Amino acid sequence: MENSFTFFAQGIFDTGVSGWTLMFFGLIAVVGLVIAIVVINFFSVWIRALFSGARVSFTELIALRLRNVPVGMIVDNRITAVKAGLDVTIDDLSTHFLAGGNPKMVVDALIAARKASIHLVFDRACAIDLATKGTGKTVLEAVQTSVNPKVIDCPNPSSGKTSIDGVAKDGIVIKAKARVTVRTNLDRFVGGATEETIIARVGEGIVSTIGSSDTFKVVLENPDRISKTVLDKALDSNTAFEILSIDIADVDVGENVGAKLQAEQAEANKLIAQAQAEVRRAAAVALEQEMLARVQEMRARVVEAEAQVPLAMSEAFRQGNLGIMDYYRMKNVQADTNMRDSIAGGGSSPTPGKPPGS
């Protein structure tokens, strides 16, 4: 076999063809093969872009394929942008795609903004597209909302609340429903507060306006007073929206919270008064018992003192300070006194040794 190869090489050299020439033709063949493959793969896309006026080079197409970017999608969006008069390059679209964005939404949003005479540059559109990623919204919806304002219900029906309740100064509850008309502010869309903030601020303004009303009749007579007051508070500051109008859709009268609170306060005051009266009654009962105990103590002292009288009389007899006649005269005086008390209705005669009425 080695001899055969040597014979073949010798034959080539014998014909006058050098090895460098063969290498040159081989390189040309390889290059031609590569070009043929590129043309076969990208010719349809290239020719479509060429006839659409959005010329694109094969180098750019190869670069897209090497970066694993969908070539057809990028070229088609480039064609759409050029046809709409937008200056968007292949690199711009591919870079946004690699950043996780949606080039088609960005191009559609730019076209919609251009048709509506809204100034929106490509970089801001890309930023909005990336900011809305994962939120269920798109940059195209943001532009459409800027062109065609949307209506937000306040409160949000998904929250489970059917109305915003406020209490007037007379204690009557007012139930209100509002519809807020907003449009997107593209300059503040990135980093601006969302619809939930708008709903919360409008609800706060409605409650504050109702609470500052003297009576519920004022609110019922002029429901637009709520919307005017709320609009004057610039509730759309630092949000992604601009409030165009706030309309009160429904106003109803609720319960009388003031009367209910007064009744509860009166009941609480009654319980407090009853508790205080019970404290005073308990104190009076305790004082009464204390006085009864003191009366019994005084009576015991009287009895103790009366028990000392016979002892004193005995001592007087022994010392000769009291005679027998003096003793009988004292007994007669006591008997006369008891008789007079009995005649006067003073009760039964007291027993000797006890004071009358004891």
Secondary structure, DSSP 4 states (H G I P E B T S, - for coil): -HHHHHHHHHHHHHTT--HHHHHHHHHHHHHHHHHHHHHHHHHHHHHHHHHTT----HHHHHHHHHTT--HHHHHHHHHHHHHTT----HHHHHHHHHTT--HHHHHHHHHHHHHTT----HHHHHHHHHHTTTTT--HHHHHHHHHS-EEEEES-GGGT---EEEE-TTSEEEEEEEEEEEEE-TTTTTT-B-HHHHHHHHHHHHHHHHHT-SSHHHHHH-THHHHHHHHTT-TTTTBSEEEEEEEEEEEEEEEEHHHHHHHHHHHHHHHHHHHHHHHHHHHHHHHHHHHHHHHHHHHHHHHHHHHHHHHHHHHHHHHTSS-HHHHHHHHHHHHHHHHHHHHTT--SPPPTTS-TT-
